[in-house]
């Protein structure tokens, strides 16, 4: 039987770590099928069309050997050896999405997310309509990655709002590191070049796609059949007569997925256009629309998956400044740098901090027009949350318009916001909190971080927006705790904003590279940048050298701890003592039963917020590699509330280990961090 091989993708095949792979004999395949398999070329079998297995009764579900899917499989035709070998060689979805399975994931997929991935893989058309914050993007990327691994698709196109293009690409880097993604944007000539680049995934905005296909134009977007087309924020095509809807429906596609958090069953007329994209059929009467929706929609609400969700989830939202806001930012930064340079030896830390604050304000809003990419994103998310019946809090360190709370109140007026700031009297603030509790029509409460970050109980909201960053996780966590408190019915989702190519990104990178101990551990005092970054680092944010005579904090005289003369147990004892001095309760695990953990440190602040550190100590002469970090990650309890894994090694860490730690939220303490623990707290 001659079966032609599929055309190879122009990119390097997806890499599977051999150490993480599973041998065929461990796959849940019935013994009768094993015995009947005919020898065939491995490459030929791996390119076999898996849809044939589905037609034969083998859906790509999550079942293992003990599940009904594995135990009650129909018999394959006796002469279909390719189907038999494909079943033997292809690991089931459960193996592909498991934390220690064939593919490595940055974080474990939650049970409902695994079910969503299985649904996307098994259906050519699906409307994934989970509540906001449940990870629709993650599920789609995971399914794409598996489809490519199995050789079932050779191309993918994602259409989304322009503001989400960068976020999609970053999520693909995180959740699909073997997928190459290209953003299609710019002038027609620039787009033509981008279409020709080899990529697993092409990303394009709705507006750019409309321009590509307007007036029936020819475009690379319609010159081939896509393996899968994904519409994010799919409600953008709800108007079936719009040019955007027409453009999306012109796309040739084998599979089509639509992602939306808006509860579509509340507006059946809006569903008709989506159904036409998903089914290629005209949606008629309301009764047929509802029936069609039931056939293609997978929707999970927060309350449906409470058992699966962690208590709090943080989402880092990165945005590109729009042209006008970018121009205002660049002018202010260039003028500020020239001012610092002209000051020469008279410049001081305060001058740098004032420039940082001014630039952070412009990241929030254009001072001339009030344009704000952050508030536009908040408004977009709030429309979905309000439709789902959720409420939210928004924190900013600024109050005055257009950068702060008063500017946000104007931009978000459609949600009848209430403001809570330090400019109000105690009675006025109490009245605002009471109104928010009693009147659900006020869908968002805007708080200045200093006034509203502590002492309030605001369990009516389960979503939190941080418009700007304080660079102190303690203050942000305390603000999140206004919603994440006893009596909260739902898990809390916290959105934290950062603008790319700005001072916000540079500070975040500097702090991330330092893994600053104070930044991570001291959560009961107020922190400013002057206490976190030394003088050279602060001036370095703008490409300047610190004035002579101002010594960087790292060069302060300090007696070096002789780590090289410590035994492993001595090092553990030394670190435990330093943590206790910081107010932590520390438990040392027995040397032969630590399971990869040496110290477990815990501290509770005055608000009841707990910090847990799960620490592995390695006092060795050479840098720690990724194997040690994998062991640490596997030793931590699943979804430990507030838990942070930490690896401590004076000799440092390999580049591979640092990359692994960054992807999996592991803090690394090298000799600089450890010696910093010896300094008095007031100097840190």
C-alpha positions in Angstrom: 0.0 0.0 0.0 1.6 3.2 -1.2 0.9 6.3 0.9 2.4 9.6 -0.3 4.3 11.5 2.3 3.0 14.9 3.3 4.9 18.0 2.1 7.5 19.0 4.7 7.1 22.3 6.5 9.9 24.7 5.5 10.9 25.1 9.1 12.8 22.8 11.3 10.5 20.1 12.8 9.3 20.7 16.3 11.8 19.5 18.9 10.8 17.0 21.5 13.3 16.5 24.3 14.3 12.8 24.1 14.7 12.8 27.9 11.1 13.7 28.3 9.7 11.4 25.6 7.8 8.2 26.4 8.5 4.8 24.9 5.7 3.3 22.7 5.2 0.5 25.2 4.1 3.0 27.8 1.3 4.3 25.6 -2.2 3.1 26.5 -2.7 0.8 23.4 -4.7 -2.4 23.6 -2.5 -5.5 23.3 -4.4 -6.8 20.3 -3.5 -3.7 18.4 0.1 -4.1 19.3 0.2 -7.6 18.0 -1.4 -6.7 14.7 0.8 -3.8 13.8 2.7 -4.2 10.5 6.2 -2.8 10.2 6.3 0.5 8.3 8.7 3.4 7.9 8.5 5.6 11.0 8.4 8.8 9.0 5.5 7.6 6.9 3.5 6.6 9.9 4.1 9.8 11.8 2.7 11.7 8.8 -0.4 9.6 8.5 -3.7 11.6 8.6 -4.9 11.2 12.2 -8.4 12.2 11.1 -8.7 8.6 9.8 -8.3 7.3 13.3 -11.1 9.6 14.5 -13.4 8.3 11.8 -12.6 4.8 13.0 -13.6 5.6 16.5 -10.4 6.8 18.2 -11.1 10.4 19.2 -8.0 12.3 20.5 -9.4 12.5 24.0 -7.7 12.6 27.5 -8.3 9.0 28.4 -5.6 6.9 29.9 -5.4 3.1 30.2 -8.0 3.1 33.0 -10.5 5.4 31.3 -13.5 4.4 29.2 -11.9 5.9 26.2 -8.9 3.5 26.5 -10.8 0.4 27.4 -13.8 0.6 25.1 -12.2 1.2 21.7 -13.8 -0.2 18.4 -11.9 -2.7 16.3 -9.7 -1.4 13.5 -10.1 -2.9 10.0 -7.7 -5.8 9.9 -5.9 -4.5 6.8 -5.5 -0.9 8.0 -1.9 -1.3 9.2 -1.2 2.4 8.9 -4.0 3.2 11.3 -2.7 0.6 13.7 0.9 1.9 13.7 -0.3 5.5 14.0 -2.3 4.6 17.1 0.8 2.9 18.5 3.3 5.7 17.8 1.2 8.7 18.6 1.0 9.5 22.4 -2.4 10.2 23.7 -3.4 13.8 24.5 -3.0 13.0 28.2 0.7 12.3 27.6 1.1 15.5 25.6 -0.4 17.9 28.2 0.9 16.2 31.3 3.5 18.2 33.4 6.1 15.4 32.9 4.9 14.3 29.5 6.3 14.4 26.0 6.1 18.2 25.7 7.3 20.6 28.4 5.0 23.4 29.5 6.0 26.5 31.5 3.2 25.8 34.0 0.9 22.8 34.5 -2.3 23.0 32.4 -5.4 23.0 34.7 -7.9 20.2 34.2 -10.5 22.3 32.4 -7.7 23.7 30.1 -6.7 20.1 29.2 -10.3 19.4 28.3 -10.4 22.6 26.2 -7.2 21.5 24.3 -8.8 18.1 23.6 -12.0 19.8 22.3 -9.9 22.0 20.0 -8.0 19.0 18.7 -11.0 16.9 18.1 -13.3 19.4 16.3 -12.7 21.2 13.0 -14.9 24.1 14.3 -15.1 25.4 17.9 -16.2 28.5 19.6 -14.2 28.7 22.9 -16.1 31.1 25.1 -14.7 30.7 28.5 -14.9 33.6 31.0 -12.0 36.1 30.9 -8.9 35.0 32.8 -9.5 31.2 32.3 -6.7 30.9 29.6 -8.3 30.7 26.2 -5.1 31.9 24.6 -3.1 29.2 26.4 -5.5 26.5 25.3 -5.3 27.6 21.7 -1.5 27.7 21.6 -1.3 24.3 23.3 -3.6 22.8 20.7 -1.6 24.5 17.9 1.6 23.1 19.2 0.2 19.5 19.4 -1.3 19.8 15.9 2.2 20.7 14.5 3.9 18.0 16.5 1.5 15.4 15.1 1.9 16.7 11.5 -1.8 17.5 11.2 -1.3 21.1 10.1 1.3 23.1 8.2 0.1 26.6 8.7 -1.9 28.8 11.1 -3.3 32.3 11.0 -4.4 34.2 14.1 -6.6 37.3 13.7 -6.9 39.6 16.7 -7.2 43.2 17.7 -4.0 45.2 17.0 -3.4 45.8 20.7 -3.1 42.1 21.3 -0.6 41.2 18.6 2.4 41.5 20.9 0.7 39.7 23.7 -0.1 36.8 21.4 3.5 36.6 20.2 4.8 36.6 23.8 2.4 33.9 24.8 3.5 31.8 21.8 7.2 32.2 22.9 6.2 31.0 26.4 3.7 28.2 25.7 4.9 27.2 22.2 8.7 27.8 22.1 9.1 25.5 19.1 6.6 27.6 17.1 7.9 30.6 15.0 5.4 33.5 14.9 5.4 36.5 12.5 3.3 39.6 12.9 1.9 40.9 9.6 1.8 44.7 9.8 3.0 47.9 8.2 2.7 49.2 4.6 1.5 46.9 1.8 5.2 46.4 0.6 6.3 45.5 4.1 3.4 43.1 4.6 4.3 41.4 1.3 7.7 40.6 2.6 6.4 39.4 6.0 3.9 37.0 4.3 6.8 35.3 2.5 8.8 34.6 5.7 8.7 31.0 6.9 6.6 30.8 10.1 4.4 28.3 11.8 2.0 31.1 12.9 1.1 34.3 11.2 -0.5 37.0 13.4 -2.6 39.8 11.8 -5.0 42.5 13.2 -8.6 42.7 12.0 -7.9 46.1 10.5 -4.9 44.9 8.5 -6.7 41.9 7.3 -9.6 44.1 6.1 -7.1 46.3 4.2 -5.5 43.2 2.7 -8.8 41.9 1.3 -10.9 45.1 0.8 -12.7 45.4 -2.5 -11.9 41.8 -3.3 -8.2 42.3 -3.5 -5.8 39.4 -3.9 -3.6 38.7 -0.9 -1.3 35.9 0.4 -4.0 35.5 3.1 -6.3 33.8 0.6 -3.8 32.1 -1.8 -3.6 29.0 0.3 -5.7 26.9 2.6 -4.7 27.5 6.3 -4.4 24.5 8.6 -6.3 26.5 11.2 -7.6 30.1 11.4 -8.2 31.5 14.9 -10.3 34.6 15.6 -9.5 36.2 19.0 -12.0 38.6 20.4 -14.3 37.0 17.8 -17.2 39.3 18.6 -15.4 41.7 16.2 -17.2 40.0 13.3 -20.7 40.0 14.9 -21.9 42.5 12.2 -22.2 40.1 9.3 -22.3 43.0 6.8 -19.0 44.6 8.0 -15.9 44.5 5.9 -14.0 42.8 8.7 -16.5 39.9 8.9 -16.4 39.5 5.1 -12.6 39.4 5.1 -12.5 36.7 7.9 -15.0 34.5 6.0 -13.0 34.7 2.8 -10.0 32.9 4.5 -9.6 29.4 3.2 -9.3 27.1 6.2 -9.4 23.5 7.3 -10.1 24.2 10.9 -11.6 27.4 12.4 -11.6 28.4 16.1 -13.2 31.5 17.5 -12.2 32.8 21.0 -14.4 35.2 22.9 -15.2 36.0 26.5 -18.5 37.7 25.8 -21.6 35.6 26.7 -23.0 35.3 23.2 -26.2 33.5 24.2 -27.4 36.9 25.4 -27.5 38.3 21.9 -28.4 35.7 19.2 -28.2 38.2 16.4 -24.5 38.7 17.1 -24.0 34.9 17.0 -25.2 34.5 13.4 -22.1 35.9 11.8 -19.8 33.8 14.1 -21.7 30.7 13.1 -21.2 31.5 9.4 -17.5 31.7 10.0 -17.4 28.4 11.9 -19.8 26.4 9.7 -19.7 28.1 6.3 -23.5 28.0 6.4 -26.0 30.9 6.6 -27.5 31.1 10.1 -31.3 31.6 9.8 -34.0 31.6 12.4 -33.3 32.3 16.1 -34.1 28.7 17.1 -31.6 27.4 14.5 -29.0 29.9 15.7 -29.3 28.7 19.3 -29.1 25.1 18.2 -26.1 25.9 16.1 -24.4 27.7 19.0 -25.0 24.7 21.2 -23.2 22.5 18.6 -20.0 24.5 18.4 -19.6 26.4 21.7 -17.5 25.3 24.7 -18.1 27.8 27.5 -16.9 27.5 31.1 -17.7 30.2 33.7 -15.5 30.9 36.6 -17.9 29.3 39.0 -17.9 26.1 36.9 -14.2 25.5 37.4 -13.6 26.9 40.9 -12.0 23.6 42.1 -9.4 23.8 39.3 -8.4 27.5 39.8 -5.6 28.8 41.9 -6.6 31.4 44.6 -4.9 34.2 42.6 -3.6 34.5 39.1 -1.4 37.3 37.9 -1.4 38.3 34.2 1.4 40.6 32.8 -0.1 42.7 30.1 2.5 44.2 27.7 1.5 46.9 25.3 3.0 49.0 22.5 2.5 52.8 22.8 0.4 54.2 19.9 2.1 56.8 17.6 1.0 60.0 19.4 1.7 58.6 22.9 5.0 57.2 21.7 6.0 60.6 20.3 5.2 62.4 23.6 7.1 59.8 25.5 10.2 60.0 23.3 10.2 63.8 23.5 10.1 63.8 27.3 12.8 61.1 27.6 15.2 62.9 25.2 14.7 66.2 27.0 15.2 64.6 30.4 18.4 62.9 29.3 19.8 66.1 28.0 18.9 67.9 31.2 20.7 65.2 33.3 23.7 65.3 31.1 24.0 69.1 31.3 23.8 69.0 35.1 27.1 67.2 35.1 28.5 66.6 38.6 25.6 68.5 40.2 23.0 65.9 39.1 21.5 63.8 42.0 19.4 60.7 42.4 16.3 62.8 42.9 16.7 64.2 39.3 16.7 60.7 37.9 13.7 59.6 40.0 11.7 62.7 38.9 12.4 61.8 35.3 11.3 58.2 35.9 8.0 59.4 37.4 7.3 61.8 34.5 7.9 59.0 32.0 5.7 56.6 33.9 2.9 59.1 33.8 3.2 59.4 30.0 3.1 55.5 29.8 -0.3 55.9 31.5 -1.6 58.7 29.2 -0.5 61.3 26.6 -0.3 64.6 28.5 -1.7 66.6 25.6 -4.5 64.4 24.2 -5.2 62.0 27.1 -4.8 59.0 24.8 -4.0 55.9 26.8 -3.3 52.4 25.4 -3.5 51.1 28.9 -7.0 52.5 29.6 -8.1 51.4 26.1 -7.1 47.8 27.1 -8.9 48.1 30.5 -12.0 49.3 28.8 -12.0 46.4 26.3 -11.6 43.9 29.1 -14.2 45.6 31.3 -16.8 45.3 28.5 -16.4 41.5 28.6 -16.3 41.4 32.4 -19.4 43.5 32.8 -21.2 41.3 30.3 -20.2 38.3 32.4 -21.4 40.0 35.6 -18.0 40.5 37.2 -16.7 43.7 38.9 -13.2 45.1 39.2 -10.7 47.3 41.1 -8.2 49.6 39.4 -5.1 50.9 41.2 -2.7 53.7 40.2 -0.1 55.7 42.2 -1.3 58.8 40.4 -4.5 60.8 41.0 -4.5 63.9 38.7 -5.7 63.6 35.1 -4.9 62.4 32.6 -2.4 60.0 34.2 -4.2 58.9 37.3 -7.5 58.0 38.9 -9.3 61.1 37.7 -8.3 60.4 34.1 -9.3 56.8 34.4 -12.7 57.8 35.7 -13.3 59.8 32.5 -12.0 57.0 30.2 -14.1 54.3 32.0 -17.3 56.4 32.5 -19.4 53.8 30.7 -18.9 51.5 33.7 -20.1 54.1 36.3 -16.8 54.1 38.2 -16.3 55.2 41.7 -13.1 56.9 42.9 -11.3 56.4 46.2 -8.3 58.6 46.8 -6.2 60.2 49.6 -7.7 63.6 48.7 -11.1 62.5 50.1 -12.0 62.8 53.8 -12.4 59.6 55.8 -16.2 60.0 55.7 -16.2 60.4 51.9 -14.0 57.3 51.4 -16.3 55.3 53.7 -19.3 56.4 51.6 -17.6 55.3 48.4 -16.9 51.8 49.7 -20.5 51.5 50.9 -21.9 52.6 47.5 -19.6 50.0 45.8 -20.9 47.3 48.1 -24.5 48.2 47.7 -24.9 49.3 44.0 -23.7 46.7 41.4 -24.2 49.2 38.6 -20.8 50.6 39.7 -18.8 48.0 37.9 -15.3 49.3 38.7 -13.7 51.0 41.7 -10.7 53.2 41.1 -8.2 53.5 44.0 -5.0 55.4 44.5 -2.5 52.8 45.7 -1.5 54.6 48.8 -5.0 55.3 50.0 -6.7 52.1 48.9 -3.9 49.6 49.0 -4.4 48.6 52.6 -7.2 48.2 55.1 -10.2 47.7 52.8 -12.5 44.7 52.3 -13.6 44.7 48.6 -14.6 41.1 47.9 -17.3 42.3 45.5 -14.6 42.5 42.8 -12.6 39.5 41.6 -10.5 41.3 39.0 -7.8 43.8 39.7 -6.0 46.2 37.3 -2.6 47.8 38.1 -2.4 50.7 35.8 1.2 51.4 36.8 3.8 49.6 38.8 5.3 50.5 42.2 8.2 48.1 41.6 7.5 46.6 45.0 5.6 43.3 44.9 4.6 43.9 48.5 2.4 46.9 47.8 0.9 45.3 44.7 0.1 42.1 46.7 -1.5 44.2 49.4 -3.6 45.9 46.8 -4.6 42.6 45.3 -5.6 41.5 48.8 -8.4 44.0 48.9 -10.3 41.6 46.7 -8.4 38.4 47.6 -9.8 38.1 51.2 -12.0 35.9 53.3 -15.5 35.9 51.8 -14.3 36.1 48.2 -16.4 33.7 46.2 -14.1 33.5 43.1 -10.4 33.3 42.4 -8.8 36.7 41.8 -7.2 37.7 38.5 -4.7 40.5 38.7 -3.7 42.4 35.5 -0.4 44.3 35.7 0.5 46.7 32.8 3.9 47.4 31.2 4.6 49.4 28.0 7.3 48.0 25.7 10.3 50.1 24.8 9.8 52.4 27.8 11.3 53.0 31.2 8.8 50.5 32.6 10.3 47.7 30.5 13.9 48.7 31.4 13.3 48.8 35.1 11.5 45.5 35.0 14.4 44.0 33.1 16.9 45.4 35.5 15.1 44.1 38.6 14.5 40.8 36.9 18.2 40.4 36.1 19.2 41.3 39.7 16.7 38.9 41.3 16.9 41.5 44.1 16.5 39.9 47.5 14.9 43.0 49.0 12.4 43.3 46.1 11.4 39.7 46.6 11.4 39.2 50.4 10.9 42.4 52.4 7.2 43.0 52.1 6.3 44.9 55.2 8.0 48.3 54.3 7.5 50.8 51.6 10.1 50.5 48.8 11.3 53.1 46.3 13.6 52.7 43.4 16.4 54.5 45.2 16.5 51.7 47.8 16.2 49.0 45.1 18.7 50.1 42.4 22.1 51.5 43.1 23.2 54.8 41.6 25.0 53.3 38.6 21.9 51.2 37.8 19.5 54.2 38.1 21.7 56.4 35.8 22.2 53.4 33.5 18.5 53.3 32.8 19.1 56.3 30.6 22.6 55.3 29.3 24.4 57.7 31.7 27.2 57.1 34.1 26.8 58.0 37.8 28.7 61.2 38.8 32.1 60.7 40.2 32.4 60.5 43.9 29.0 58.6 44.2 30.0 55.0 44.8 27.6 52.3 43.7 26.0 50.5 46.7 27.5 47.2 45.5 30.9 48.6 46.2 30.3 49.4 49.8 32.9 47.7 52.0 31.6 44.5 53.5 33.2 41.5 54.9 32.9 38.6 52.6 31.3 35.4 53.9 33.7 32.4 53.2 31.1 30.2 51.5 33.9 28.0 50.1 34.8 26.9 53.7 31.2 26.0 54.6 29.8 22.5 54.4 26.4 21.9 52.8 24.8 21.8 56.2 26.7 24.9 57.3 25.3 26.8 54.3 21.8 25.7 55.1 22.2 26.9 58.7 23.7 30.2 57.6 20.8 30.9 55.2 18.2 29.8 57.7 19.6 32.2 60.3 19.5 35.1 57.8 15.9 34.4 56.9 14.9 34.3 60.5 16.5 37.7 61.0 14.1 38.9 58.2 11.1 37.7 60.3 10.6 34.3 58.6 9.7 31.1 60.3 12.1 28.5 58.9 11.9 24.7 58.9 14.9 22.7 57.8 14.1 19.4 56.2 16.0 16.2 57.2 19.1 15.8 55.0 18.0 12.4 53.6 14.3 13.1 53.2 14.2 16.6 51.7 12.8 15.5 48.3 14.8 18.4 46.7 13.8 21.0 49.4 16.2 22.1 52.1 14.4 25.1 53.7 10.8 26.0 53.9 10.3 29.6 55.0 7.0 31.3 55.9 6.0 34.7 57.1 2.6 36.4 57.5 2.2 40.2 57.4 -0.1 42.3 59.5 -2.8 42.0 56.8 -2.8 38.2 57.0 -1.0 37.8 53.6 1.5 34.9 53.7 4.8 34.5 51.9 6.1 31.0 51.4 9.6 30.3 50.1 10.6 26.7 49.0 14.4 26.8 49.0 17.0 24.4 47.7 20.6 25.1 48.9 23.6 24.1 46.7 27.0 25.2 48.1 29.3 23.9 45.3 32.2 25.2 43.3 30.6 25.2 39.9 27.3 26.9 38.7 24.1 25.0 39.2 22.5 23.5 36.0 18.9 23.0 34.9 18.7 19.5 36.4 18.7 20.9 39.9 15.9 23.3 39.1 13.8 20.6 37.6 14.2 18.7 40.8 13.2 21.8 42.8 10.2 22.4 40.7 9.0 18.8 41.0 9.3 19.0 44.8 6.9 21.9 45.4 3.3 21.1 46.2 0.9 21.8 43.3 -0.4 25.4 43.3 1.0 26.2 46.7 -0.7 29.4 47.7 1.8 32.3 47.7 4.7 29.8 47.2 7.9 30.9 45.5 10.6 28.3 44.6 14.1 29.5 45.3 17.5 28.0 44.4 20.5 29.4 46.4 24.1 28.8 45.2 27.0 31.1 45.8 28.7 29.8 42.6 25.8 31.0 40.4 23.8 29.3 37.7 24.3 28.3 34.1 22.7 30.2 31.2 20.3 27.3 30.6 19.4 27.2 34.3 18.6 31.0 34.2 16.4 30.6 31.2 14.5 27.7 32.8 14.1 29.7 36.0 12.7 32.7 34.1 10.2 30.5 32.4 9.0 28.7 35.5 9.0 31.5 38.1 12.0 30.2 40.1 14.1 32.8 42.0 17.9 32.4 41.8 20.1 33.7 44.7 23.8 33.9 43.8 26.7 35.2 45.8 25.6 38.9 45.4 22.1 38.2 46.7 23.4 36.1 49.6 25.9 38.7 50.7 23.2 41.4 50.5 21.3 39.5 53.2 24.2 40.2 55.6 23.7 44.0 55.4 21.5 45.7 57.9 17.9 45.9 56.7 18.0 49.7 56.6 20.8 49.7 54.1 19.1 47.3 51.6 
